[in-house]
Amino acid sequence: MLDRILVFISNHRGTIETGKVLLIALLALVSLFASIYVLWASPWTGFRFIYVFIPHLYLIPIILLALWYPKSGIRLIGIILVSIISFWIFAEIFGYQFSISFVMLYTGLDLATIMVLLLYVKDRRLVEAVLTDLIERSEKTASSDRFYGEFEAIISALKSPDEHDREEAVDALSGLSDERAILPLIRSLQDESPYVRRAAAEALGKSSSHKPVKSLIQVLTDQDRYVREAAAEALGHLGNYAIPDLLKNLGNEDWRIRIGSVIALRVSSGSLPSLDPVILVLSDPSPYVRREAVKTLGRIGDQSVVPYLVQATKDNDPGVRLRAVRAVAKLGKPEEVVIILKRCLQDSDSAVRVRATEELKNIDEGKI
């Protein structure tokens, strides 16, 4: 059933795109006429005070536009601003007096919502990081003010039975830039609270030291997914300090350490001496590790790895093949890629076939 739906969408893409545009236009017109009715034609004068909410009507077509056409971000912000100014001019013409700054204040939330939505569509992790930073910044500042940079007070708080106190202490250590903070942070990687462990991993990623590398690698086996992700990112931030150990652990007997090491290499700020160790991971017994290896080669590789990625398009795991199609299309020469993609159109997995179709279309349209 899913296969038929995907094929139908692929075969009727042009009609669907036209339908999307018509739906957005229809909703925009509905919003416009609703605005005119409220400001001009409504028999109930008191109802006109709802004008401050009118710009929100346009959120429906704009959100659809953001979801379906995420690359038009700046134009969407422009549409909102033009709508507000047009609304202001219209109200002035018909004698409705109000402060444009007042409406801008109400619409500021809409602008922020749209910007976040556009970023979310394009890069979910980026938006999550921005929002988390905004939410936690005041908390971290409060925790730093609480301890006033006193090292002994922070160490005492790390022994508190309250996990919030321990998390605040870890955040305070993170902002100290003190070599003495590294060992307590390493110990906090074993804390019973996943929030504390995650905060400790993030703090150690900013330490610019080789000392936490081995401990962070062990944390790649943590039972909490977000702690494992934080450890992988921290190892990436440590760059050249961590790369030798990461390469060594690509052959670790624990698949979680292997997968975390591959991810850390992908996001590493350091310089990888050779891609050969990552290429070898393409034959890893775990399909999850192979998937991440393909993604890593697609991110940091060049045309020299294309033959290995081509081989990965024949992997017995559809997830590996799907990622390999993307990577080959990104790194390969168009004339060579077309041959591979046409073969992938016959893949047994519908997602792989759809991806191959989309990449071929991108080549035809000159996007690659």
C-alpha positions in Angstrom: 0.0 0.0 0.0 2.8 2.4 1.0 4.6 1.5 -2.2 1.6 2.4 -4.3 1.1 5.7 -2.5 4.8 6.7 -3.0 4.6 5.8 -6.7 1.3 7.8 -7.1 2.9 10.9 -5.5 6.0 10.5 -7.7 3.9 10.1 -10.9 1.6 13.1 -10.1 4.1 15.4 -8.6 3.3 18.2 -11.0 -0.5 18.1 -10.2 0.3 17.9 -6.5 2.5 21.0 -6.7 -0.2 23.0 -8.5 -2.7 21.9 -5.9 -0.4 23.1 -3.1 -0.1 26.6 -4.7 -3.8 26.8 -5.2 -4.6 25.8 -1.6 -2.1 28.4 -0.3 -3.7 31.1 -2.5 -7.2 30.1 -1.5 -6.4 30.3 2.2 -4.6 33.7 1.7 -7.8 35.1 0.0 -10.0 33.8 2.8 -7.7 35.6 5.3 -7.9 38.8 3.2 -11.7 38.8 2.9 -12.0 38.0 6.6 -9.8 41.0 7.4 -11.9 43.3 5.1 -15.1 42.0 6.7 -13.9 42.6 10.3 -12.6 46.1 9.5 -15.3 47.4 7.2 -18.4 45.3 6.7 -19.1 43.9 10.1 -22.3 45.3 11.6 -21.0 44.8 15.1 -18.7 47.6 15.8 -17.2 46.0 18.9 -16.1 43.1 16.7 -13.6 45.4 15.0 -11.4 45.4 18.1 -10.3 41.9 17.0 -8.1 43.6 14.4 -5.0 42.9 16.6 -5.5 39.2 15.8 -6.0 39.6 12.1 -2.4 39.1 11.1 -2.6 35.7 12.8 -5.1 34.6 10.1 -2.3 34.7 7.6 -0.3 32.1 9.6 -2.2 29.2 8.1 -1.1 29.8 4.4 2.3 31.0 5.5 3.0 27.9 7.6 1.9 25.7 4.7 4.2 27.7 2.5 7.0 27.3 5.0 6.5 23.5 5.2 6.2 22.9 1.5 8.7 25.5 0.2 11.3 25.9 3.1 13.9 27.7 0.9 11.6 30.8 0.6 12.3 31.9 4.2 13.2 35.5 3.6 10.3 35.9 1.2 7.9 34.6 3.8 9.2 37.1 6.4 8.7 39.8 3.7 5.2 38.7 3.1 4.3 39.0 6.7 5.8 42.6 6.9 4.1 43.6 3.7 0.8 42.2 5.0 1.1 44.3 8.2 1.9 47.5 6.4 -0.9 46.9 3.8 -3.2 46.3 6.7 -2.1 49.5 8.4 -2.7 51.5 5.2 -6.1 50.0 4.6 -7.1 50.8 8.2 -5.9 54.4 7.8 -7.9 54.9 4.6 -11.1 53.7 6.2 -10.6 55.6 9.4 -9.6 52.9 11.9 -6.8 54.3 14.1 -4.4 52.1 15.9 -0.7 51.9 16.6 1.3 50.1 14.0 3.9 49.3 16.7 1.1 47.7 18.7 0.3 45.3 15.9 4.0 44.7 15.2 4.3 43.7 18.8 1.5 41.1 18.4 3.0 39.9 15.1 6.5 39.6 16.5 5.5 36.2 17.9 4.3 35.2 14.5 7.6 36.3 12.9 9.5 34.3 15.5 7.3 31.3 15.0 7.7 31.3 11.2 11.5 31.7 11.5 11.7 28.8 13.9 9.5 26.7 11.7 11.6 27.4 8.6 14.7 26.5 10.5 13.1 23.4 11.8 12.2 22.2 8.3 15.7 22.8 7.1 17.7 21.8 10.1 15.9 20.3 13.1 19.0 20.0 15.2 20.0 23.6 14.7 16.6 24.9 15.9 16.6 22.5 18.9 20.0 23.8 19.9 18.9 27.5 19.6 15.8 26.9 21.6 17.6 24.9 24.2 20.2 27.6 24.5 17.6 30.3 24.9 15.7 28.4 27.6 18.8 27.2 29.5 20.9 30.4 29.3 19.1 32.1 32.2 19.2 28.9 34.2 23.0 28.6 33.7 23.5 32.2 34.6 21.5 31.8 37.7 23.5 28.7 38.7 26.8 30.5 38.1 25.6 33.4 40.2 24.5 31.0 42.9 28.1 29.6 43.4 29.9 32.9 42.6 32.6 30.8 40.9 33.6 29.2 44.2 35.1 25.8 43.3 34.7 24.2 46.7 31.0 25.2 46.9 30.4 23.7 43.4 32.1 20.4 44.3 30.0 20.2 47.4 26.8 20.7 45.3 27.9 17.7 43.1 27.2 15.5 46.1 23.7 16.8 46.7 20.9 14.3 46.7 18.9 16.8 44.6 19.6 16.1 40.9 18.8 19.8 40.0 21.5 20.9 42.4 24.0 18.5 40.8 23.0 19.7 37.3 23.5 23.3 38.3 26.9 22.4 39.7 27.9 20.8 36.4 26.8 23.9 34.5 28.8 26.1 36.9 31.9 23.9 36.4 31.4 24.3 32.7 31.8 28.0 32.9 34.9 28.1 35.2 37.6 27.4 32.5 39.5 25.7 35.3 41.6 22.6 34.8 40.5 21.3 38.2 36.9 21.1 36.8 37.7 18.2 34.4 38.0 15.4 36.9 34.7 16.2 38.7 33.0 16.4 35.3 34.4 13.0 34.4 33.0 11.6 37.6 29.6 13.2 36.8 29.4 11.1 33.7 28.5 8.2 36.1 25.7 10.2 37.8 22.4 8.4 38.3 20.6 11.3 36.5 20.7 11.3 32.7 20.4 15.1 32.8 23.5 15.4 34.9 25.4 13.0 32.7 24.3 14.8 29.5 25.4 18.2 31.0 28.7 16.7 32.0 29.4 15.4 28.5 28.5 18.7 27.0 30.8 20.5 29.4 33.7 18.2 28.7 33.3 18.8 25.0 34.4 22.4 25.7 37.4 21.5 27.8 40.1 21.4 25.0 41.8 18.5 26.8 42.6 14.9 26.0 41.8 13.8 29.6 38.0 13.1 29.1 38.3 11.3 25.8 38.4 7.7 27.1 35.6 8.4 29.6 33.4 10.0 26.9 34.0 6.9 24.6 32.7 4.7 27.4 29.6 6.9 27.7 28.8 6.0 24.1 27.3 2.9 25.7 25.0 4.9 28.1 21.4 3.6 28.4 20.1 7.1 27.6 20.1 8.0 23.9 20.5 11.8 24.5 23.5 11.1 26.8 25.1 9.0 24.0 24.5 11.8 21.5 26.0 14.4 23.8 29.1 12.2 24.3 29.5 11.8 20.5 29.2 15.5 19.9 31.6 16.2 22.7 34.1 13.9 21.2 33.6 15.7 17.9 34.3 19.1 19.6 37.5 17.8 21.1 38.8 17.4 17.6 42.4 16.2 17.2 42.5 15.2 20.9 39.9 12.5 20.3 40.5 11.4 16.7 43.2 8.7 17.5 41.0 7.1 20.1 37.9 7.3 17.8 39.8 5.6 15.0 40.9 2.9 17.4 37.4 2.3 18.6 35.9 1.8 15.1 36.8 -1.8 15.7 35.4 -2.0 19.3 33.4 -5.1 20.1 30.5 -3.0 21.3 28.5 -1.7 18.3 27.3 1.3 20.3 30.9 2.5 20.7 31.5 1.9 17.0 28.5 3.9 15.9 29.3 6.7 18.3 32.9 6.9 17.1 31.7 7.1 13.5 29.3 9.9 14.4 31.9 11.8 16.4 34.3 11.6 13.4 31.6 13.0 11.2 31.1 16.1 13.4 34.8 16.4 14.5 36.5 19.8 14.4 39.8 18.0 13.9 41.5 16.7 10.8 41.1 13.1 9.8 44.4 11.7 8.4 42.7 9.2 6.2 39.2 8.1 5.2 40.3 4.4 5.0 39.3 3.5 8.6 35.8 4.8 7.9 35.6 3.0 4.5 36.4 -0.3 6.3 33.4 0.3 8.6 31.2 -0.1 5.5 31.6 -3.8 6.0 30.6 -3.7 9.7 28.3 -6.5 10.8 25.8 -4.0 12.3 23.6 -2.2 9.7 23.2 0.7 12.1 27.0 1.3 12.1 27.1 0.9 8.3 24.4 3.5 7.9 26.3 6.0 10.0 29.5 5.2 8.1 27.8 6.0 4.8 26.5 9.3 6.2 30.0 10.2 7.5 31.6 9.5 4.1 28.9 11.5 2.4 29.6 14.4 4.8 33.4 14.5 4.9 34.3 12.4 1.9 35.3 13.3 -1.7 35.1 11.7 -5.1 37.7 9.1 -4.0 35.1 7.4 -1.8 32.4 7.2 -4.5 33.3 3.6 -5.6 32.8 2.4 -2.0 29.5 4.3 -1.8 28.4 2.7 -5.0 29.0 -0.7 -3.5 27.0 0.4 -0.5 24.0 0.9 -2.8 23.9 -2.9 -3.1 24.0 -3.5 0.7 21.4 -5.9 2.1 20.1 -3.2 4.5 17.6 -0.8 2.8 18.7 2.0 5.3 22.3 1.7 4.1 21.2 1.8 0.5 19.0 4.8 1.0 21.9 6.8 2.6 24.3 5.6 -0.1 22.0 6.9 -2.9 22.1 10.3 -1.3 25.9 10.2 -0.8 26.6 9.0 -4.3 24.4 11.8 -5.8 26.2 14.4 -3.7 29.8 13.3 -4.4 29.7 11.6 -7.7 30.0 13.1 -11.2 26.5 13.5 -12.8 27.2 11.3 -15.8 28.4 8.5 -13.5 25.7 9.0 -10.9 22.9 8.7 -13.4 23.8 5.1 -14.2 23.8 4.2 -10.5 20.5 6.0 -9.8 18.8 4.3 -12.7 19.8 0.9 -11.3 18.4 2.0 -7.9 15.1 2.7 -9.5 14.7 -1.1 -9.5 15.5 -1.5 -5.8 13.2 -3.7 -3.7 12.7 -0.9 -1.2 10.2 1.9 -2.1 12.1 4.6 -0.1 15.3 3.9 -2.1 13.4 4.0 -5.4 11.7 7.3 -4.5 15.1 8.8 -3.4 16.7 7.7 -6.6 13.9 9.3 -8.6 14.3 12.6 -6.7 18.0 12.6 -7.2 17.6 12.0 -11.0 15.2 14.8 -11.1 17.6 17.1 -9.4 20.3 16.2 -12.0 17.9 16.9 -14.8 17.0 20.3 -13.3 20.7 21.1 -12.8 20.5 21.2 -9.0 23.5 18.8 -8.7 
